[in-house]
Amino acid sequence: MNVLLAIPLIVPLLGAAVTLLLRRTPRSQQIASVLTLSVVVVNAAVLLWQTRDGAIMVSQAGNWPAPLGITLVADPMAALLVLTSSVVLLVVLLYAIGQDIGGLSRATPQIFHPIYLVLTAGVCLSFIAGDLFNLFVGFEIMLTASYALITQAPTRARVRASMIYTVVSLTSSILFLTGIALVYALTGTVNMADISEKLGTAPPELRMVLALLFFVFFGIKAAIVPMHFWLPDSYPVALTRISAIFAALLTKVAVYAIIRTQTLLFLRDDISTVIMVVAIATMIVGILGALVQDDINRVMSFALVSHIGFMIFGLALGTAAALAGVVFYLVHHIVVQATLFMVNGLIRQYVGHTSLRAIRGLTTVSPVLALFFFLPALSLAGLPPMSGFIAKVALFEAGVASGGTLAWTGVAAGVLTSLLTLIAIFRIWTRAFWGTPRPDMVEAKKQLRSGSNLGGLHVMTAMTGVMVGVGLLVAVAAGPLIDVSMTAAEDLVDGRAYITAVLGEEGR
């Protein structure tokens, strides 16, 4: 078994066990968590380096040949997303440690660290799973951990949000398991490469139904319209450390699953029209929802829904250029969403809430905080030279090159969504950051600065700055990242390399 493919799953689970044993020694627990995620980051960087030119790494657990055994696969797309996710997970973990050091969070750190590492294992397994059942297992590991995390420091609002989140997640999981059963009944396998080979002989109508079914239950997890209602009610009320990871990763894992299954399993089935319509609706409905919110977290949650539509739009186009734009957009969006929710957490520390009705003059209260919001917000809106601009241009160019009424409509919807995103950000800026601070905000800042939790606040601010820097690095390194994304997209369009790597020439 290739150890590089085992590390992203095994090491976090071992780390979770160790941190659970160290729950009575917080400092040792924090060190163990950081070391665990550092190993995952380094391993992910090696994975990306080895797959950057299109190589596909495959590991068969127990040396059972595919499709009989458990297969782990790292192609350029999976490796890039594992690296991006693990970096974000590490930075947010350090942010959370800052909260704990300063006593700025009511969460229980002794419980947080093991669950957080279990979630890490679920995220990584979801990206590298080579069969549908272990993709389901990865989702369930991730979601089970998220159920526990969202109820940290429970309040009435968090309990209500966790109930909505849990019910929706379990419903989509039941649908997913049903889809796996149907595919297995049809093909006699759950290995995705093997399914891709065998689905070719199935009736076209049945393949189309399966494609729609998979799109629906992953769409629920990805919060695409009209299955998005749960997200704006769940993410804003969670602790910052939780909402930052949820916004950055959970929906993107679902988007990855949509891309992987639709390109590898159902490429021959034409549901692109349905996907395009859903993408356009997701862009517009999400951003219109953001414009009418009076809480920064809710604005960002609706904007998150809206920008999922850009990735679905690229999938609907289906060309290599469009899918390259989607892969780069995933990297950009993971980083930007984590950053914005971390900034929102700092706002909550300074002010006590994120309501636009009661915040004013944050630029005066903390110029650094204003800068940390301004840069990723510009990237989210897609202004040059930020990474969001590069990602959107790649998608728009692919849409124009594809031609057709729906493609042009999608491009127009994307441009309109970007303009409305800018308006939403400008609205936050003028109401929350501009003007003279309220007296209670000035007093809250004085108490925060004079309190014993100042060191924790500095750690949180530093980690937010690191994440802002990662976002800028994505823009600076756009050239190499686009190259890797294009290599990944070419493999997605033509799945023969993936199938051959998993099954081998003799297995085809």
Protein Blocks (a to p, Z undefined) as FASTA:
>chain_A
ZZklmmmmmmmmmmmmmmmmmmmmmklmmmmmmmmmmmmmmmmmmmmmmmmnopacddde
hhiacfkbccddddfklmmmmmmmmmmmmmmmmmmmmmmmnopafbdfklmmmmmmmmmm
mmmmmmmpcbfklmmmmmmmmmmmmmmmmmgoiafklmmmmmmmmmmmmmmmmmmmmmmm
mmmmmnopabfklmmmmmmmpcfklmmmmmmmmmmmmmmmnopafklmmmmmmmmmmcfk
lmmmmmmmmmmmmmmmmmmmmmmmmmmpccklmmmmmmmmmmmmmmmmmmmpcbfklmmm
mmmmmmmmmmmmmmmnopaklmmmmmmmmmmmmmmmmmmmmmmmmmmmmnopacfklggh
klmmmmmlmmmmmmmmmmmnopafbfklmmmmmmmmmmmmngpjklmmmmmmmmmmmmmm
mmmmmmmmmmmmgcjddfklmmmmmmmmmmmklmmmmmmmmmmmmmmmmmmmmmmmmmmm
mmmmmmmmmmmmmmmlmmmmmnommlZZ
